[in-house]
Amino acid sequence: MRELTLHELIWQLVAAIPPGRVATYGQIARQAGYPRHARYVGQTLKNLPADTGLPWHRVINARGEPSFPKQSPAYRLQRERLEAEGVVFLNGRISLERFGAF
């Protein structure tokens, strides 16, 4: 049996985040065994196909915010998807204590 690539491991970890929960790029990197690879996680998610079924919207930055510029369509889409799952934003941030997956 072959070992998973880091990309595949990241995809599996993101797929495992339940609806209504979030994880940070750094948490995904730590769970994958690469604690200093948060940016790599971001690049991996950035390169997903547009029609992906992976719940990329459940991954946020360490400040509890989407990493997209606030006025961008991607920010609005991520926020809409999270709010539809019951995630609450307070002053533009998500409580990792309340909504964190890990």
BELBELQUI-V390059 format. One record per pair of residues at least 24 apart in sequence whose ideal C-beta (glycine too) atoms are under 8 Angstrom apart, sorted by the first residue. I is the first residue (numbers start at 0). J is the second residue. Records with the same first field share a line. If there is no record, write none. Layout:
I->J ; J
//
This chain:
5->31 ; 33 ; 36 ; 39 ; 43
6->43
8->32
9->39 ; 40 ; 43 ; 44
10->43 ; 53
13->44 ; 53 ; 54 ; 55 ; 57 ; 58
14->53 ; 54
15->100
16->54 ; 57 ; 58 ; 100
17->100
18->54 ; 57 ; 84 ; 85
19->84 ; 85 ; 86 ; 98
20->57 ; 86 ; 98 ; 99 ; 100
21->57 ; 58 ; 59 ; 81 ; 86 ; 93 ; 95 ; 98 ; 99 ; 100
22->57 ; 58 ; 59 ; 99 ; 100 ; 101
23->58 ; 59 ; 60 ; 61 ; 95
24->58 ; 59 ; 60 ; 61 ; 66
25->61
26->99 ; 100 ; 101
27->58
30->101
37->61
41->66
56->80 ; 81
57->81 ; 100
59->93
62->92
63->92 ; 93 ; 94 ; 95
64->91 ; 92 ; 93
//
